[in-house]
Amino acid sequence: MKANPDFTLRMIGDLSLIVPLKAPDFKKEQMITTNESGVLLWRRIEEGYTEEELVRELQSVYEIDWDTARSDLQIFLESLRRAGALLEGDG
């Protein structure tokens, strides 16, 4: 799993968005509005963190239990997958 290099994080005032860089057929679903934890996760995904490392990062930063961190991560990853912002496997 890794971040799709065709997507980037944009900060517009207090708004954080993960958006496609090249989108001739841009769809609203490709734009992800995110919060502080989403920004953290996106940056860590770009750095190559594994899912387990991402869960540990959430636990450490937000002082939450493993199950909560894992659940929150899965929700975020699914939104990235739907938008096409996450590449699976080695690709």
DSSP file (Angstrom, degrees, kcal/mol; ACC not computed):
  #  RESIDUE AA STRUCTURE BP1 BP2  ACC     N-H-->O    O-->H-N    N-H-->O    O-->H-N    TCO  KAPPA ALPHA  PHI   PSI    X-CA   Y-CA   Z-CA
    1    1 A M              0   0    0      0, 0.0     2,-0.3     0, 0.0    87,-0.2   0.000 360.0 360.0 360.0 133.6    0.0    0.0    0.0
    2    2 A K  E     -A   87   0A   0     85,-2.5    85,-3.6    45,-0.0     2,-0.2  -0.985 360.0 -84.3-154.7 164.1    1.2    3.5   -0.8
    3    3 A A  E     -A   86   0A   0     42,-0.5    83,-0.2    -2,-0.3    82,-0.1  -0.461  45.6-114.8 -69.3 136.5    0.0    6.9   -1.7
    4    4 A N    >   -     0   0    0     81,-2.9     3,-2.2    -2,-0.2    -1,-0.1  -0.618  19.3-142.9 -69.8 120.5   -0.9    7.5   -5.3
    5    5 A P  T 3  S+     0   0    0      0, 0.0    -1,-0.2     0, 0.0    80,-0.1   0.623  96.6  71.6 -65.4  -9.5    1.6   10.1   -6.5
    6    6 A D  T 3  S+     0   0    0     15,-0.1    15,-4.2    14,-0.1    16,-0.7   0.424  93.4  68.9 -82.1   1.7   -1.2   11.6   -8.6
    7    7 A F  E <   -B   20   0B   0     -3,-2.2     2,-0.3    13,-0.3    11,-0.0  -0.894  63.0-177.7-119.4 151.0   -2.8   12.9   -5.4
    8    8 A T  E     -B   19   0B   0     11,-2.7    11,-2.7    -2,-0.3     2,-0.5  -0.965  29.3-110.3-143.8 160.0   -1.6   15.6   -3.0
    9    9 A L  E     -B   18   0B   0     -2,-0.3     2,-0.4     9,-0.2     9,-0.2  -0.801  33.1-171.2 -91.6 130.3   -2.5   17.2    0.3
   10   10 A R  E     -B   17   0B   0      7,-3.4     7,-3.0    -2,-0.5     2,-0.6  -0.983  11.0-155.8-123.8 134.8   -3.7   20.8    0.0
   11   11 A M  E     +B   16   0B   0     -2,-0.4     2,-0.5     5,-0.2     5,-0.2  -0.952  12.5 178.8-110.7 120.5   -4.3   23.1    2.9
   12   12 A I  E >   -B   15   0B   0      3,-3.1     3,-2.3    -2,-0.6     2,-0.3  -0.899  64.8 -59.6-123.8  99.4   -6.7   26.0    2.2
   13   13 A G  T 3  S-     0   0    0     -2,-0.5     0, 0.0     1,-0.3     0, 0.0  -0.500 120.7 -17.9  61.7-124.3   -7.1   28.0    5.4
   14   14 A D  T 3  S+     0   0    0     -2,-0.3     2,-0.4    -3,-0.1    -1,-0.3   0.425 119.8 100.1 -89.5   0.0   -8.5   25.6    8.0
   15   15 A L  E <   -B   12   0B   0     -3,-2.3    -3,-3.1    18,-0.0     2,-0.5  -0.749  55.2-162.5 -94.7 131.6   -9.5   23.1    5.3
   16   16 A S  E     +BC  11  34B   0     18,-0.7    18,-2.8    -2,-0.4     2,-0.4  -0.960  14.5 178.2-113.7 126.4   -7.4   20.1    4.5
   17   17 A L  E     -BC  10  33B   0     -7,-3.0    -7,-3.4    -2,-0.5     2,-0.6  -0.972  27.2-150.9-130.8 141.3   -8.0   18.3    1.2
   18   18 A I  E     +BC   9  32B   0     14,-2.6    14,-2.6    -2,-0.4    -9,-0.2  -0.968  37.7 171.8-105.9 117.5   -6.4   15.3   -0.5
   19   19 A V  E     -B    8   0B   0    -11,-2.7   -11,-2.7    -2,-0.6     2,-0.2  -0.896  36.3-103.1-131.8 153.5   -6.9   16.0   -4.2
   20   20 A P  E     -B    7   0B   0      0, 0.0   -13,-0.3     0, 0.0     3,-0.2  -0.529  18.7-154.7 -74.4 141.9   -5.9   14.6   -7.6
   21   21 A L  S    S+     0   0    0    -15,-4.2     2,-0.6     1,-0.3   -14,-0.1   0.864  87.5  34.9 -80.8 -39.6   -3.1   16.5   -9.4
   22   22 A K        +     0   0    0    -16,-0.7    -1,-0.3     3,-0.0     3,-0.1  -0.957  69.6 150.1-119.4 113.5   -4.2   15.3  -12.9
   23   23 A A    >   +     0   0    0     -2,-0.6     3,-1.4    -3,-0.2    -1,-0.0  -0.543  11.5 163.7-147.0  77.1   -7.9   14.9  -13.4
   24   24 A P  T 3  S+     0   0    0      0, 0.0    -1,-0.1     0, 0.0    -2,-0.0   0.823  94.4  34.6 -63.1 -27.8   -9.2   15.4  -16.9
   25   25 A D  T 3  S-     0   0    0     -3,-0.1    -3,-0.0     2,-0.0    -2,-0.0  -0.315  92.5-176.1-118.2  47.5  -12.4   13.6  -15.8
   26   26 A F    <   -     0   0    0     -3,-1.4     2,-0.4     1,-0.1    -3,-0.1  -0.121   6.2-163.4 -51.4 133.8  -12.4   14.9  -12.2
   27   27 A K    >   -     0   0    0     56,-0.1     3,-2.5     1,-0.1     4,-0.3  -0.954  28.1-124.9-120.2 142.3  -15.1   13.5  -10.0
   28   28 A K  G >  S+     0   0    0     -2,-0.4     3,-1.7     1,-0.3    -1,-0.1   0.819 109.2  66.4 -52.2 -33.6  -16.2   15.0   -6.7
   29   29 A E  G 3  S+     0   0    0      1,-0.3    -1,-0.3    53,-0.1    -3,-0.0   0.654  89.7  66.0 -66.3 -15.0  -15.5   11.6   -5.1
   30   30 A Q  G <  S+     0   0    0     -3,-2.5     2,-0.6    54,-0.1    -1,-0.3   0.575  86.0  81.8 -83.7  -8.6  -11.8   12.0   -5.8
   31   31 A M    <   -     0   0    0     -3,-1.7     2,-0.6    -4,-0.3   -12,-0.2  -0.865  65.2-164.5-100.5 124.1  -11.6   14.9   -3.4
   32   32 A I  E     -C   18   0B   0    -14,-2.6   -14,-2.6    -2,-0.6     2,-0.5  -0.929   8.1-155.1-113.6 117.6  -11.2   14.0    0.3
   33   33 A T  E     +C   17   0B   0     -2,-0.6     2,-0.3   -16,-0.2   -16,-0.2  -0.774  28.4 178.9 -84.7 131.6  -11.8   16.5    3.0
   34   34 A T  E     -C   16   0B   0    -18,-2.8   -18,-0.7    -2,-0.5     2,-0.1  -0.848  23.0-133.1-135.3 169.1   -9.9   15.4    6.1
   35   35 A N     >  -     0   0    0     -2,-0.3     4,-2.3   -20,-0.1     5,-0.2  -0.344  50.1 -73.7-108.0-170.2   -9.1   16.4    9.6
   36   36 A E  H  > S+     0   0    0      1,-0.2     4,-2.2     2,-0.2     5,-0.1   0.876 131.6  48.7 -56.7 -42.4   -5.8   16.6   11.6
   37   37 A S  H  > S+     0   0    0      2,-0.2     4,-2.7     1,-0.2    -1,-0.2   0.870 109.8  52.6 -69.8 -34.6   -5.6   12.8   12.0
   38   38 A G  H  > S+     0   0    0      2,-0.2     4,-2.8     1,-0.2    -2,-0.2   0.890 108.5  50.5 -65.1 -39.5   -6.2   12.3    8.2
   39   39 A V  H  X S+     0   0    0     -4,-2.3     4,-2.4     2,-0.2    -2,-0.2   0.936 111.7  48.4 -61.8 -46.6   -3.4   14.8    7.5
   40   40 A L  H  X S+     0   0    0     -4,-2.2     4,-2.2     1,-0.2    -2,-0.2   0.940 113.7  46.4 -58.2 -49.2   -1.1   12.8    9.8
   41   41 A L  H  X S+     0   0    0     -4,-2.7     4,-2.8     1,-0.2     5,-0.2   0.918 110.9  51.6 -62.6 -44.5   -2.1    9.5    8.2
   42   42 A W  H  X S+     0   0    0     -4,-2.8     4,-2.5     1,-0.2    -1,-0.2   0.930 110.8  48.5 -59.1 -45.6   -1.7   10.7    4.6
   43   43 A R  H  X S+     0   0    0     -4,-2.4     4,-1.2     1,-0.2    -1,-0.2   0.896 112.8  48.1 -62.5 -39.5    1.8   12.1    5.4
   44   44 A R  H  <>S+     0   0    0     -4,-2.2     5,-2.3     2,-0.2     4,-0.4   0.884 109.4  52.4 -69.6 -37.4    2.8    8.8    7.0
   45   45 A I  H ><5S+     0   0    0     -4,-2.8     3,-1.5     1,-0.2   -42,-0.5   0.924 107.4  52.9 -61.6 -43.2    1.4    6.8    4.1
   46   46 A E  H 3<5S+     0   0    0     -4,-2.5    -1,-0.2     1,-0.3    -2,-0.2   0.820 106.2  54.3 -60.4 -30.1    3.6    9.0    1.8
   47   47 A E  T 3<5S-     0   0    0     -4,-1.2    -1,-0.3    -5,-0.2    -2,-0.2   0.535 124.3-105.1 -81.4  -7.1    6.5    8.0    4.0
   48   48 A G  T < 5 +     0   0    0     -3,-1.5    -3,-0.2    -4,-0.4    -2,-0.1   0.657  57.6 167.3  95.6  16.4    5.8    4.4    3.5
   49   49 A Y      < -     0   0    0     -5,-2.3    -1,-0.2    -8,-0.1     2,-0.1  -0.322  31.3-127.3 -62.2 145.5    4.3    3.4    6.8
   50   50 A T     >  -     0   0    0      1,-0.1     4,-2.2   -48,-0.0     5,-0.2  -0.387  28.6-101.8 -82.6 169.5    2.6    0.0    7.0
   51   51 A E  H  > S+     0   0    0      1,-0.2     4,-2.3     2,-0.2     5,-0.2   0.916 124.5  51.1 -59.8 -42.3   -1.0   -0.4    8.3
   52   52 A E  H  > S+     0   0    0      1,-0.2     4,-2.3     2,-0.2    -1,-0.2   0.909 109.8  49.5 -62.7 -40.9    0.4   -1.7   11.6
   53   53 A E  H  > S+     0   0    0      1,-0.2     4,-2.2     2,-0.2    -1,-0.2   0.865 109.3  52.9 -65.5 -35.3    2.7    1.3   11.9
   54   54 A L  H  X S+     0   0    0     -4,-2.2     4,-2.4     2,-0.2    -2,-0.2   0.905 108.1  49.9 -66.1 -40.9   -0.2    3.7   11.1
   55   55 A V  H  X S+     0   0    0     -4,-2.3     4,-2.5     1,-0.2    -2,-0.2   0.935 111.5  48.7 -62.0 -45.4   -2.3    2.1   13.9
   56   56 A R  H  X S+     0   0    0     -4,-2.3     4,-2.6     1,-0.2    -2,-0.2   0.877 109.0  53.7 -62.6 -37.3    0.6    2.6   16.3
   57   57 A E  H  X S+     0   0    0     -4,-2.2     4,-2.8     2,-0.2     5,-0.3   0.933 109.4  47.6 -63.0 -45.8    1.0    6.2   15.2
   58   58 A L  H  X S+     0   0    0     -4,-2.4     4,-2.6     1,-0.2     6,-0.3   0.924 112.2  50.1 -60.4 -44.1   -2.6    6.9   15.9
   59   59 A Q  H  X S+     0   0    0     -4,-2.5     4,-1.4     1,-0.2     5,-0.5   0.925 114.0  45.1 -58.9 -45.1   -2.4    5.2   19.3
   60   60 A S  H  < S+     0   0    0     -4,-2.6    -2,-0.2     2,-0.2    -1,-0.2   0.935 118.8  39.1 -66.2 -49.0    0.7    7.2   20.2
   61   61 A V  H  < S+     0   0    0     -4,-2.8    -2,-0.2     1,-0.2    -1,-0.2   0.898 129.3  28.8 -71.8 -41.4   -0.5   10.6   19.1
   62   62 A Y  H  < S-     0   0    0     -4,-2.6    -1,-0.2    -5,-0.3    -2,-0.2   0.424  97.1-128.5-105.0   0.5   -4.1   10.4   20.2
   63   63 A E     <  +     0   0    0     -4,-1.4     2,-0.3    -5,-0.3    -4,-0.2   0.929  58.1 142.8  52.1  53.0   -3.7    8.0   23.2
   64   64 A I        -     0   0    0     -5,-0.5    -1,-0.2    -6,-0.3    -2,-0.1  -0.789  53.1 -95.0-118.5 163.9   -6.4    5.6   22.0
   65   65 A D     >  -     0   0    0     -2,-0.3     4,-2.4     1,-0.1     5,-0.2  -0.289  36.8-105.6 -77.4 164.9   -6.7    1.9   22.2
   66   66 A W  H  > S+     0   0    0      1,-0.2     4,-3.0     2,-0.2     5,-0.2   0.898 116.9  51.5 -56.1 -47.9   -5.6   -0.5   19.3
   67   67 A D  H  > S+     0   0    0      1,-0.2     4,-2.4     2,-0.2    -1,-0.2   0.893 111.9  46.1 -62.5 -41.0   -9.2   -1.4   18.2
   68   68 A T  H  > S+     0   0    0      2,-0.2     4,-2.7     1,-0.2     5,-0.2   0.931 114.8  47.4 -66.0 -45.4  -10.3    2.3   18.0
   69   69 A A  H  X S+     0   0    0     -4,-2.4     4,-2.4     1,-0.2    -2,-0.2   0.914 113.3  48.5 -61.9 -43.4   -7.1    3.2   16.1
   70   70 A R  H  X S+     0   0    0     -4,-3.0     4,-2.4    -5,-0.2    -2,-0.2   0.916 112.6  47.8 -64.2 -44.3   -7.5    0.2   13.7
   71   71 A S  H  X S+     0   0    0     -4,-2.4     4,-1.9    -5,-0.2    -2,-0.2   0.932 112.8  48.0 -62.5 -47.2  -11.2    1.0   13.1
   72   72 A D  H  X S+     0   0    0     -4,-2.7     4,-2.0     1,-0.2    -2,-0.2   0.901 111.8  51.0 -61.3 -41.5  -10.5    4.7   12.4
   73   73 A L  H  X S+     0   0    0     -4,-2.4     4,-3.1    -5,-0.2     5,-0.2   0.924 107.6  52.1 -62.0 -45.1   -7.6    3.8   10.1
   74   74 A Q  H  X S+     0   0    0     -4,-2.4     4,-2.2     1,-0.2    -1,-0.2   0.884 108.7  50.8 -61.5 -38.9   -9.7    1.3    8.1
   75   75 A I  H  X S+     0   0    0     -4,-1.9     4,-1.7     2,-0.2    -1,-0.2   0.928 113.2  45.5 -62.7 -45.3  -12.4    4.0    7.5
   76   76 A F  H  X S+     0   0    0     -4,-2.0     4,-1.9     1,-0.2    -2,-0.2   0.927 112.1  50.5 -65.1 -45.3   -9.8    6.5    6.3
   77   77 A L  H  X S+     0   0    0     -4,-3.1     4,-2.6     1,-0.2    -1,-0.2   0.881 107.7  54.2 -61.5 -38.2   -8.1    3.9    4.0
   78   78 A E  H  X S+     0   0    0     -4,-2.2     4,-2.5    -5,-0.2    -1,-0.2   0.892 106.6  51.1 -64.2 -38.7  -11.4    3.0    2.5
   79   79 A S  H  X S+     0   0    0     -4,-1.7     4,-1.5     2,-0.2    -1,-0.2   0.885 111.0  49.1 -65.9 -36.6  -12.1    6.6    1.6
   80   80 A L  H  X>S+     0   0    0     -4,-1.9     5,-2.3     2,-0.2     4,-1.0   0.911 110.9  50.2 -66.0 -42.0   -8.6    6.8    0.0
   81   81 A R  H ><5S+     0   0    0     -4,-2.6     3,-0.7     1,-0.2    -2,-0.2   0.930 108.6  51.5 -61.9 -46.2   -9.3    3.6   -2.0
   82   82 A R  H 3<5S+     0   0    0     -4,-2.5    -1,-0.2     1,-0.3    -2,-0.2   0.858 112.6  46.5 -59.4 -35.8  -12.7    4.9   -3.2
   83   83 A A  H 3<5S-     0   0    0     -4,-1.5    -1,-0.3    -5,-0.2    -2,-0.2   0.649 113.3-117.6 -81.2 -15.5  -11.0    8.1   -4.5
   84   84 A G  T <<5S+     0   0    0     -4,-1.0    -3,-0.2    -3,-0.7    -2,-0.1   0.619  80.0 123.4  86.8  13.6   -8.2    6.2   -6.1
   85   85 A A      < +     0   0    0     -5,-2.3   -81,-2.9    -6,-0.2     2,-0.5   0.486  58.8  68.2 -86.6  -3.7   -5.6    7.9   -3.8
   86   86 A L  E     -A    3   0A   0     -6,-0.7     2,-0.5   -83,-0.2   -83,-0.2  -0.968  66.3-154.6-122.9 129.7   -4.2    4.6   -2.5
   87   87 A L  E     -A    2   0A   0    -85,-3.6   -85,-2.5    -2,-0.5     2,-0.2  -0.875  16.1-143.6-101.5 133.6   -2.2    2.1   -4.5
   88   88 A E    >   -     0   0    0     -2,-0.5     3,-1.1   -87,-0.2     2,-0.0  -0.591  58.7  -5.0 -94.0 156.4   -2.3   -1.5   -3.3
   89   89 A G  T 3  S-     0   0    0      1,-0.2    -2,-0.1    -2,-0.2     0, 0.0  -0.315 122.3 -31.9  66.2-143.3    0.6   -3.9   -3.4
   90   90 A D  T 3         0   0    0      1,-0.2    -1,-0.2   -89,-0.0    -3,-0.0   0.544 360.0 360.0 -87.8  -8.4    3.9   -2.9   -5.1
   91   91 A G    <         0   0    0     -3,-1.1    -1,-0.2   -89,-0.0    -2,-0.1   0.454 360.0 360.0 -86.5 360.0    2.2   -0.6   -7.6
